[in-house]
Each structure stands twice: as C-alpha cells, then as structure tokens.
Amino acid sequence: MTSSQTLREPAEPPATAPEHITSERFDRRAWALLLVVCGAVFLDGLDISMVGVALPSIDADLSLSTTSLQWIVSGYVLGYGGFLLLGGRAADLLGRRRVFIAALVLFATASLLGGLVNDGTVLIATRFLKGIAAAFTAPAALSIVTTTFAEGPARNRALAIYAATGATGFSSGLIFGGALTELGWRLTFFVPVILTAGLIALAIKYVPNHPSDDRAGRTMDLPGAALVTSTMLLAVFTIVQAPEAGWGSIRTIGSLFAVVVLGWAFLQVEHRTSHPLVRLGIFRSPRLRRANLTAMTVFGAWIAFQFVGTLYMQQLRGWSAFEMAGAFLPTGLLVAFGSPQSGKLVGRYGSGPVIASGMVAFVAAYLLATGISADSNYFTSFLPTMILGGLGFMLTFGPLNMAATEGIADEEQGLASGLLFTSLQFGGAVALAIATAAMAGATAGSSAPVGSVEATMDGFHAALVVSVVVSIAGLVIASSGLIAPALERRGWRTAPTTQDERGLVATEDHR
C-alpha cells in the first residue's frame, strides 16, 4: 500500500464560489453564507452547554455511575479533540462544502440517537460521534469564511461575527438547556436535530464550492492521518483521565510516553512524504504560532475559571441552573454584542495590540476572582469578573481567528483552522486538569476541618490561581509579537524579514 491515496471529486460539482468578497458591505448571499457557517458554530456551543445543564436529569433517569456521567462530557471532548487536525485537513483535501454538510448529517444522526437511547454506554458513544462531527464542522466552517471573504476588512468583519456566534450559542444553551430540561432532558438532544436539519438545507443552497475545492489529483496521507488521529485521541484521553488516575501513576506516565512516541512517528512521516497531511513549514509563521499558543491560554484559563465558578455557585451557594446561567450571562452578552466590532479594532490597530489588550482584561478578571469568599455578593465580587472576562473574549477570540488564518493560502485554510481549534481544545483540557489537581491538593492540605466551607474555598482559590497564571502566560505570548516591531521603530534590526515572518506562508514546502 502506498503512503497516499488519490481522492477524486465528482464530475459535476455544485456551482463554484465567486471571487473573494472584498467589500465590508455584505450582499444577501454573503449574509446567507454567514448564517449557515455561524449557525453551525452556534449549534456546537448550544449543544455543549445544554447537555451540561441536563446531566443531573440524565443521571436521575438512567441511574448512571459518576464515571459514566463524566464520560457523557468527556466522550464529546475525546472525539472533538482527537479528530480536529484530521477534520481541518480533510476540508482542504476533500472539499469544504462536502465535509461541512457530511459532518452536519453525522451530528444530527448522533443527536437523534442520543435522545432515543436508554443505555448509558450507547449515550456516551453518541456523544463521541457528535464530538467527531464537530471536529469536522468547526474547521470546515472557519475555512469557508476565510476562503470566501478577502483578507482585510471584509474577512475581519466576517470573522468577528463568526467569533461572536459561538459564545452566544454557549450562553444561550445554559438558559435553553435549563428550560428544556424542565420538560425532559431528551429535548436537549432532539432540538439540535431540528436545528441541524435546517442548517443542512441552507448549506446545500448557500454554501458553494470554492474554486480550490475542485482541483484534481488530491491525495490523502493515510499513514499521517492514522498517526495524528491516534496521537490526538491518546493525548486527550490521557489528559481527561489524569486527575482520576493520578499524574504520577504508571498509566498516565505510560500514556504520555506513548503520545510522545506517536507524535515523533507522525513528524517523521510528514517530513518524508511528498504529500503531508500537515505541512510542517506552516509553523514558520510567528503570527500563527503566537495565535495558537495564546488561544490555548485564553480557553484554558476560562474553562478552569468556569469549572470553579459552577461549583461555587451550585454546590457551595446552592444556586439553581437558571441562576448560574444568569450569573454567566453578562459575559455572553458582551461577546455577542461587542465581538462584531473587533474587526474594526484590528483594522485600525492590528491584531497584536487588540489581543494583548484582551489578555490584560483576562488577567484582571481572574485576579479579582481570587478574592471571592463563601458569602460574597454577586454584584460587587463576581459581576466585575464576568464583565472583564466578556471584554477579554471580545478583544481576543475574533482577532485570534484572524491572526491564525492571515496570510495562509486557500488550500491550507482548513489546516490552519484545525490547528486553532486544536489549540483551544488542548488548552482547555490541560488547564482544567491542572486546576482540578490544584483544587484537590489545596482542599486536602487545608488547615480548616475536612469538608468545611473554608477548606472548600481554599481549593477554589488554588484553582483560580491557575487561571491567573495561565492568563499571564497568554499575555506574555501575545505581547511578544509587539516587541520586535517596537524595536525596529527605534532603529533596532531584529532579524531578516521573510515572507513567513510577516505571517505569510510561502507556497514552497518548508519541511
């Protein structure tokens, strides 16, 4: 068997897309396209938060063990994180429209099955399938935007709208999930089926093939695909299970060693094959590297904070799911209404300063959060953190999408999108695992009585410090991109300016 397999396009593909949209004033078809791709990312966020709210009801109905209940969430994370890179590259090689629609069909099918089953194991399997589907829809959707709208103001505006939609979906899911769960948890699985069916119909009508989707002679690096998927699946599984198994356990250490070996084998295959799944030269772009590393810290710090905030509100303060959703709502509202303006800020100041400003807001937000107590007033202690967190997302998420895909050739936009989503996913998984370990250690080592409110708060504070440290690391990474231009303006020459150093990926292979 050869290391690659030729994949042929159909003889009569759907109508191809017009030239890049260059105007910031979108026409009807541009808005229709945005409705579809933004609808997909909205649906992903909606589904994740709705199922999270429904977990207690699922547990009461199916009588699941704690481990099984946890895997309803972790199963999705495993499928999503494990297949993101493959999903992104598949969009480049097989056609973004085709991959996007097929993944939506899988998402709807898995969601329908999840609402019908009465067995916990089968339910976890459907969540794993939904994670795989999302791993293909997310990078395909983002690359559809970046290959349709021309780099510059038009793309920045489209990406700002795209970024706002995901946060809106997640915030809406907290509220709708609570309402639907009151009627029956299965509705949190059936409603996405209806929404996805509508998206599929719209996608067939409004998502055209991009001209680059119709190239002949495509090849898929099958060994590379198998190795990268195995590496990602094992890495996500290890991180998810590490808090339970122990970071120093033989199982965790052995799994991490296996991840390193598989990753090394993947790099060797990509270096030698004539048609790599991941062209390693793409990492020569400093802008792309900074965007991905910063994205890891943004999502990682927030997921750790959200984990602590959920436990604090529901377990310690006894708030309902609706009250908790309302507590987080200001963040979602700021992102929903503020993010569409981030494109204008990037156009005026550049993505680097805007992202760095957002990281400053995150650092301030988490520092304030470390001061909460068991009887803190929400409006004076928690709301400022929510507002600053919303401001942080407003200034970082859209611009990070812009920076991670800027200057990338159309045929590698799916790869760049997959890398960004992979960074977000791994950042969240790693930071959450560290925060969980810090919380457990601080709670157990507290001088307060075991099980007391004081001991619990000691654990919460330790986990919140993780968010602070991670966000500071993100601020350092984001700010590093501002240092070289500042030095050059003062007459210092830092390094030869190459095409990649300007964030542009050269067409030749830089392996």
C-alpha positions as CSV (number, residue, x, y, z in Angstrom):
1,M,0.0,0.0,0.0
2,T,1.3,3.5,-0.8
3,S,1.5,6.3,1.7
4,S,-1.2,8.2,-0.1
5,Q,-4.5,7.6,-1.9
6,T,-5.9,9.7,-4.7
7,L,-9.4,11.1,-3.9
8,R,-11.4,12.2,-6.9
9,E,-14.0,14.9,-6.9
10,P,-17.4,14.3,-8.6
11,A,-17.6,15.1,-12.3
12,E,-20.2,17.8,-11.8
13,P,-19.7,19.6,-8.5
14,P,-22.1,22.3,-7.2
15,A,-21.7,25.8,-8.5
16,T,-18.4,27.2,-7.5
17,A,-18.0,30.3,-5.4
18,P,-17.4,33.7,-6.9
19,E,-14.2,35.7,-6.4
20,H,-13.4,36.7,-2.8
21,I,-15.8,39.1,-1.2
22,T,-13.9,42.3,-0.7
23,S,-16.5,44.8,0.5
24,E,-17.4,45.2,4.1
25,R,-21.0,45.8,2.9
26,F,-22.2,42.2,2.5
27,D,-24.8,41.3,0.0
28,R,-27.7,38.9,0.6
29,R,-25.7,35.8,-0.5
30,A,-22.8,36.7,1.8
31,W,-25.2,37.1,4.7
32,A,-26.8,33.8,3.9
33,L,-23.4,32.0,3.8
34,L,-22.6,33.6,7.2
35,L,-25.9,32.5,8.6
36,V,-25.1,28.9,7.7
37,V,-21.5,28.7,9.0
38,C,-22.3,30.8,12.1
39,G,-25.3,28.6,12.7
40,A,-23.0,25.6,12.9
41,V,-20.7,27.1,15.5
42,F,-23.7,28.4,17.4
43,L,-25.1,24.9,17.4
44,D,-21.9,23.5,18.7
45,G,-21.8,25.9,21.6
46,L,-25.6,25.5,22.3
47,D,-25.3,21.7,22.4
48,I,-22.3,21.6,24.7
49,S,-23.9,23.8,27.3
50,M,-27.4,22.3,27.1
51,V,-26.1,18.8,27.7
52,G,-24.0,20.1,30.6
53,V,-27.1,21.6,32.3
54,A,-29.1,18.3,31.6
55,L,-26.6,16.0,33.3
56,P,-28.3,15.8,36.7
57,S,-31.6,14.9,34.9
58,I,-29.9,12.3,32.7
59,D,-28.4,10.8,35.9
60,A,-31.7,10.6,37.6
61,D,-33.4,8.9,34.6
62,L,-30.7,6.4,33.6
63,S,-29.1,5.9,37.0
64,L,-25.6,6.3,35.7
65,S,-22.4,6.0,37.7
66,T,-20.3,9.1,38.4
67,T,-17.7,7.8,35.8
68,S,-20.4,7.3,33.1
69,L,-21.9,10.7,33.8
70,Q,-18.4,12.3,33.4
71,W,-17.9,10.4,30.1
72,I,-21.0,12.0,28.6
73,V,-18.9,15.2,28.6
74,S,-15.5,13.6,28.1
75,G,-16.7,11.4,25.3
76,Y,-17.5,14.5,23.3
77,V,-14.2,16.1,24.2
78,L,-12.3,12.9,23.1
79,G,-14.0,12.8,19.7
80,Y,-13.6,16.6,19.2
81,G,-10.0,16.9,20.2
82,G,-8.9,13.7,18.6
83,F,-10.2,14.4,15.1
84,L,-9.7,18.2,14.8
85,L,-6.5,18.2,12.8
86,L,-7.8,15.5,10.5
87,G,-11.1,17.4,10.2
88,G,-9.3,20.6,9.2
89,R,-7.1,18.9,6.6
90,A,-10.0,16.9,5.2
91,A,-11.8,20.1,4.5
92,D,-8.8,21.2,2.4
93,L,-8.4,17.9,0.6
94,L,-12.0,16.7,0.1
95,G,-13.8,20.0,-0.3
96,R,-15.1,22.2,2.4
97,R,-18.7,22.1,1.4
98,R,-18.7,18.3,1.2
99,V,-17.1,17.9,4.6
100,F,-19.2,20.5,6.2
101,I,-22.5,19.0,5.1
102,A,-21.5,15.4,5.8
103,A,-20.4,16.3,9.3
104,L,-23.7,18.1,9.9
105,V,-25.5,14.9,8.9
106,L,-23.4,12.9,11.3
107,F,-24.1,15.5,14.1
108,A,-27.9,15.3,13.5
109,T,-27.9,11.5,13.4
110,A,-25.8,11.1,16.6
111,S,-28.0,13.7,18.4
112,L,-31.2,11.8,17.4
113,L,-29.8,8.5,18.6
114,G,-28.7,10.1,21.9
115,G,-32.2,11.3,22.6
116,L,-33.7,7.8,21.9
117,V,-31.3,5.6,23.9
118,N,-31.8,4.2,27.4
119,D,-28.3,2.9,27.9
120,G,-25.5,5.0,29.3
121,T,-22.8,3.3,27.2
122,V,-24.7,3.9,24.0
123,L,-25.3,7.5,25.0
124,I,-21.6,8.0,25.6
125,A,-21.0,6.5,22.1
126,T,-23.4,9.1,20.5
127,R,-21.6,11.9,22.3
128,F,-18.3,10.6,20.9
129,L,-19.7,10.7,17.4
130,K,-21.0,14.2,17.9
131,G,-17.6,15.2,19.0
132,I,-16.1,13.8,15.8
133,A,-18.8,15.6,13.7
134,A,-18.0,18.9,15.4
135,A,-14.3,18.3,14.8
136,F,-15.1,18.4,11.1
137,T,-17.7,21.1,11.0
138,A,-15.7,23.7,13.1
139,P,-12.6,23.9,10.9
140,A,-14.6,23.5,7.7
141,A,-16.9,26.4,8.7
142,L,-14.0,28.7,9.6
143,S,-12.1,27.9,6.4
144,I,-15.3,28.5,4.4
145,V,-15.3,32.0,5.9
146,T,-11.6,32.6,5.3
147,T,-11.7,31.4,1.7
148,T,-14.8,33.3,0.8
149,F,-14.0,36.7,2.3
150,A,-10.9,38.5,1.2
151,E,-8.1,39.1,3.7
152,G,-8.6,42.5,5.3
153,P,-11.6,44.4,6.4
154,A,-14.2,42.1,4.8
155,R,-12.7,39.0,6.4
156,N,-12.1,40.7,9.7
157,R,-15.8,41.7,9.9
158,A,-16.9,38.2,8.9
159,L,-14.6,36.5,11.5
160,A,-15.7,38.9,14.2
161,I,-19.4,37.9,13.6
162,Y,-18.3,34.3,13.4
163,A,-16.5,34.5,16.8
164,A,-19.4,36.2,18.5
165,T,-21.8,33.5,17.4
166,G,-20.1,30.7,19.3
167,A,-20.1,32.5,22.6
168,T,-23.8,33.4,22.0
169,G,-24.6,29.8,21.4
170,F,-22.9,28.6,24.6
171,S,-24.6,31.3,26.7
172,S,-28.0,30.6,25.1
173,G,-27.5,26.9,25.8
174,L,-27.3,27.5,29.5
175,I,-30.7,29.1,29.5
176,F,-32.4,27.0,26.9
177,G,-30.9,23.9,28.5
178,G,-32.4,24.7,31.8
179,A,-35.8,25.3,30.2
180,L,-35.8,22.2,28.1
181,T,-34.6,20.0,30.9
182,E,-37.6,21.0,32.9
183,L,-39.7,19.5,30.2
184,G,-37.4,16.5,29.7
185,W,-33.7,16.0,29.1
186,R,-34.2,14.2,25.8
187,L,-35.3,17.5,24.3
188,T,-31.7,18.8,24.7
189,F,-30.8,16.1,22.1
190,F,-33.9,16.4,19.9
191,V,-33.9,20.2,19.4
192,P,-30.4,20.2,17.9
193,V,-31.6,17.6,15.3
194,I,-34.3,20.1,14.1
195,L,-31.8,23.0,14.0
196,T,-29.2,20.9,12.2
197,A,-31.7,19.7,9.6
198,G,-32.4,23.4,8.8
199,L,-28.7,24.1,8.5
200,I,-28.2,21.2,6.1
201,A,-31.0,22.5,3.9
202,L,-29.5,26.0,3.9
203,A,-25.9,24.7,3.4
204,I,-27.0,22.8,0.3
205,K,-28.4,26.0,-1.1
206,Y,-26.0,28.7,0.0
207,V,-22.6,27.1,0.6
208,P,-20.8,26.9,-2.8
209,N,-17.6,25.0,-3.6
210,H,-14.6,27.3,-3.6
211,P,-12.5,27.0,-6.8
212,S,-9.7,25.4,-4.8
213,D,-12.1,22.6,-3.8
214,D,-12.3,21.4,-7.4
215,R,-8.6,20.7,-8.0
216,A,-7.8,17.3,-9.4
217,G,-5.2,14.8,-8.2
218,R,-5.8,15.3,-4.4
219,T,-4.0,12.9,-2.1
220,M,-4.6,11.9,1.4
221,D,-1.6,11.0,3.6
222,L,-3.2,7.9,5.1
223,P,-0.3,6.9,7.5
224,G,-0.1,10.5,8.7
225,A,-3.9,10.7,9.2
226,A,-3.8,7.5,11.2
227,L,-0.8,8.6,13.3
228,V,-2.1,12.1,14.1
229,T,-5.6,10.9,15.0
230,S,-4.1,8.2,17.3
231,T,-1.8,10.8,18.9
232,M,-4.6,13.2,19.5
233,L,-7.0,10.7,20.8
234,L,-4.5,9.2,23.2
235,A,-3.4,12.7,24.3
236,V,-6.9,13.9,25.1
237,F,-7.8,10.6,26.8
238,T,-4.7,10.8,29.0
239,I,-5.4,14.4,30.0
240,V,-9.0,13.7,30.7
241,Q,-8.2,10.7,32.9
242,A,-5.1,12.0,34.6
243,P,-6.9,13.7,37.5
244,E,-8.6,10.4,38.4
245,A,-5.7,8.1,37.7
246,G,-3.1,10.5,39.1
247,W,-0.4,12.4,37.2
248,G,2.3,10.3,38.7
249,S,0.6,6.9,38.0
250,I,2.1,4.3,35.8
251,R,-0.9,4.5,33.5
252,T,-0.6,8.3,33.0
253,I,3.2,8.3,32.5
254,G,3.0,5.3,30.1
255,S,0.2,7.1,28.1
256,L,2.2,10.3,27.9
257,F,5.3,8.4,26.7
258,A,3.1,6.7,24.1
259,V,1.8,10.1,23.0
260,V,5.4,11.3,22.5
261,V,6.4,8.2,20.5
262,L,3.3,8.5,18.3
263,G,3.9,12.2,17.8
264,W,7.5,11.6,16.8
265,A,6.4,9.0,14.3
266,F,3.9,11.4,12.9
267,L,6.5,14.1,12.4
268,Q,8.9,11.6,10.7
269,V,6.1,10.6,8.3
270,E,5.2,14.2,7.5
271,H,8.9,15.1,6.9
272,R,9.4,12.3,4.4
273,T,6.1,12.0,2.5
274,S,5.6,14.0,-0.7
275,H,2.0,14.9,0.2
276,P,2.0,15.5,4.0
277,L,-1.2,15.8,5.9
278,V,0.3,18.7,7.9
279,R,2.9,20.7,6.0
280,L,5.4,21.4,8.8
281,G,6.5,24.7,7.2
282,I,3.3,26.3,8.2
283,F,4.7,26.6,11.7
284,R,7.3,29.0,10.4
285,S,4.8,31.8,10.7
286,P,5.4,33.6,14.0
287,R,1.9,35.1,13.9
288,L,0.3,31.6,13.5
289,R,2.4,30.3,16.4
290,R,1.5,33.1,18.7
291,A,-2.1,32.9,17.8
292,N,-2.3,29.2,18.6
293,L,-0.3,29.5,21.9
294,T,-2.4,32.4,23.0
295,A,-5.6,30.6,22.1
296,M,-4.5,27.8,24.4
297,T,-4.2,30.1,27.4
298,V,-7.5,32.0,26.6
299,F,-9.6,28.9,26.6
300,G,-7.6,27.1,29.2
301,A,-7.9,29.9,31.8
302,W,-11.6,30.4,31.1
303,I,-12.5,26.7,31.3
304,A,-10.7,26.4,34.7
305,F,-12.5,29.5,36.0
306,Q,-15.8,28.3,34.7
307,F,-15.3,25.0,36.4
308,V,-14.7,26.7,39.7
309,G,-17.5,29.2,39.2
310,T,-20.0,26.4,38.5
311,L,-19.1,24.5,41.7
312,Y,-19.0,27.7,43.7
313,M,-22.5,28.8,42.6
314,Q,-24.3,25.5,42.5
315,Q,-22.7,23.4,45.2
316,L,-21.5,26.0,47.7
317,R,-24.1,28.7,47.3
318,G,-27.0,26.4,46.3
319,W,-27.9,28.4,43.1
320,S,-30.2,26.8,40.5
321,A,-29.1,26.1,37.0
322,F,-31.1,29.2,35.9
323,E,-29.4,31.4,38.5
324,M,-26.0,30.1,37.4
325,A,-26.8,30.8,33.7
326,G,-27.8,34.3,34.7
327,A,-24.6,34.8,36.5
328,F,-22.5,34.0,33.4
329,L,-24.9,35.8,31.0
330,P,-23.1,39.2,31.1
331,T,-20.0,37.6,29.6
332,G,-22.0,36.1,26.8
333,L,-23.9,39.4,26.1
334,L,-20.6,41.3,25.9
335,V,-19.2,38.8,23.5
336,A,-22.4,38.7,21.4
337,F,-22.7,42.4,21.0
338,G,-19.1,43.5,21.3
339,S,-17.2,41.0,19.2
340,P,-18.6,42.1,15.8
341,Q,-16.8,45.4,16.4
342,S,-13.4,43.7,17.0
343,G,-12.8,43.6,13.2
344,K,-12.8,47.4,13.1
345,L,-10.3,47.5,16.0
346,V,-8.0,45.1,14.2
347,G,-8.3,47.1,11.0
348,R,-7.2,50.2,13.0
349,Y,-4.6,48.9,15.4
350,G,-3.7,45.4,14.1
351,S,-4.5,42.0,15.7
352,G,-1.5,42.0,18.1
353,P,-2.3,45.1,20.2
354,V,-6.0,44.1,20.4
355,I,-5.3,40.6,21.5
356,A,-2.8,41.8,24.1
357,S,-5.4,44.2,25.5
358,G,-7.8,41.4,25.8
359,M,-5.3,39.4,27.8
360,V,-4.9,42.3,30.2
361,A,-8.6,42.2,30.8
362,F,-8.5,38.4,31.4
363,V,-5.6,38.8,34.0
364,A,-7.6,41.5,35.8
365,A,-10.7,39.3,35.8
366,Y,-9.1,36.3,37.3
367,L,-7.2,38.3,39.9
368,L,-10.5,39.8,41.1
369,A,-12.0,36.3,41.2
370,T,-9.4,35.1,43.7
371,G,-10.9,37.5,46.2
372,I,-14.3,35.8,46.4
373,S,-15.5,34.4,49.7
374,A,-18.2,32.0,50.7
375,D,-20.7,34.8,51.2
376,S,-19.5,37.3,48.6
377,N,-22.1,39.5,46.9
378,Y,-22.5,38.7,43.3
379,F,-22.8,42.3,42.0
380,T,-19.7,43.5,43.9
381,S,-17.5,40.4,43.8
382,F,-18.4,38.2,40.8
383,L,-20.0,40.6,38.2
384,P,-16.8,42.6,37.7
385,T,-15.0,39.4,36.7
386,M,-17.8,38.4,34.3
387,I,-17.6,41.9,32.7
388,L,-13.9,41.8,32.3
389,G,-14.0,38.2,31.1
390,G,-16.5,39.3,28.4
391,L,-14.3,42.1,27.4
392,G,-11.3,39.7,27.2
393,F,-13.2,37.4,24.9
394,M,-14.5,40.3,22.8
395,L,-10.9,41.5,22.2
396,T,-9.2,38.1,21.7
397,F,-11.4,35.5,20.2
398,G,-12.2,37.1,16.8
399,P,-8.7,38.6,16.4
400,L,-7.1,35.2,17.2
401,N,-9.2,33.7,14.4
402,M,-7.9,36.5,12.1
403,A,-4.2,36.1,13.2
404,A,-4.3,32.3,12.9
405,T,-5.5,32.3,9.3
406,E,-4.0,35.5,8.0
407,G,-1.6,35.0,5.0
408,I,-2.4,31.3,4.8
409,A,-3.0,30.1,1.3
410,D,-6.6,29.0,0.5
411,E,-5.6,25.3,0.1
412,E,-4.3,25.3,3.8
413,Q,-7.1,27.3,5.5
414,G,-8.7,24.1,6.8
415,L,-5.3,23.1,8.3
416,A,-4.8,26.5,9.9
417,S,-8.4,26.4,11.3
418,G,-7.9,22.8,12.6
419,L,-4.7,23.9,14.4
420,L,-6.5,26.8,16.0
421,F,-9.4,24.7,17.3
422,T,-6.9,22.0,18.5
423,S,-5.1,24.7,20.5
424,L,-8.3,25.8,22.1
425,Q,-9.3,22.2,22.9
426,F,-5.9,21.2,24.4
427,G,-5.6,24.4,26.3
428,G,-8.9,23.8,28.0
429,A,-8.2,20.2,28.7
430,V,-4.7,20.8,30.2
431,A,-5.6,23.9,32.3
432,L,-8.7,22.1,33.6
433,A,-6.7,19.1,34.6
434,I,-4.1,21.3,36.4
435,A,-6.8,23.3,38.1
436,T,-8.6,20.2,39.3
437,A,-5.4,18.8,40.7
438,A,-4.6,22.2,42.4
439,M,-8.1,22.3,43.9
440,A,-7.9,18.8,45.3
441,G,-4.5,19.3,46.7
442,A,-5.4,22.6,48.4
443,T,-8.6,21.2,49.8
444,A,-6.9,18.2,51.2
445,G,-4.0,20.3,52.6
446,S,-6.2,23.0,54.1
447,S,-5.8,23.7,57.8
448,A,-9.6,24.0,58.0
449,P,-11.7,21.0,59.1
450,V,-12.3,18.4,56.3
451,G,-15.4,19.1,54.4
452,S,-15.8,22.6,55.8
453,V,-16.7,25.6,53.7
454,E,-13.3,27.1,54.5
455,A,-11.5,24.0,53.1
456,T,-13.6,24.1,50.0
457,M,-12.8,27.8,49.5
458,D,-9.1,27.0,49.9
459,G,-9.4,24.6,47.0
460,F,-11.4,27.1,44.9
461,H,-8.8,29.8,45.4
462,A,-5.9,27.4,44.4
463,A,-7.7,26.6,41.2
464,L,-8.4,30.2,40.4
465,V,-4.7,31.0,40.8
466,V,-4.2,28.5,37.9
467,S,-6.4,30.7,35.7
468,V,-4.4,33.8,36.7
469,V,-1.0,32.1,35.9
470,V,-2.3,30.8,32.6
471,S,-3.7,34.1,31.5
472,I,-0.4,35.9,32.5
473,A,1.4,33.4,30.3
474,G,-1.0,34.3,27.5
475,L,-0.3,38.0,28.0
476,V,3.4,37.4,27.7
477,I,3.0,35.4,24.5
478,A,0.6,37.9,22.9
479,S,2.9,40.8,23.9
480,S,5.9,39.2,22.4
481,G,4.6,40.0,18.9
482,L,4.7,43.7,19.7
483,I,8.3,43.8,20.9
484,A,10.1,43.3,17.5
485,P,8.1,46.0,15.7
486,A,8.7,48.4,18.6
487,L,12.4,47.7,18.5
488,E,12.5,48.2,14.7
489,R,10.7,51.6,15.1
490,R,13.5,52.6,17.4
491,G,16.2,51.7,14.9
492,W,16.9,48.1,16.1
493,R,17.0,45.4,13.4
494,T,15.8,42.1,14.9
495,A,16.0,39.6,12.1
496,P,15.6,39.4,8.3
497,T,12.0,39.9,7.4
498,T,10.9,36.8,5.4
499,Q,7.5,36.1,3.9
500,D,6.7,33.7,6.8
501,E,7.8,36.3,9.4
502,R,5.1,38.6,8.1
503,G,2.6,35.9,8.8
504,L,2.5,34.7,5.2
505,V,3.1,31.1,4.4
506,A,5.3,30.5,1.3
507,T,4.0,28.3,-1.3
508,E,7.1,26.1,-1.4
509,D,7.4,23.3,1.0
510,H,9.3,24.4,4.1
511,R,9.7,20.9,5.7
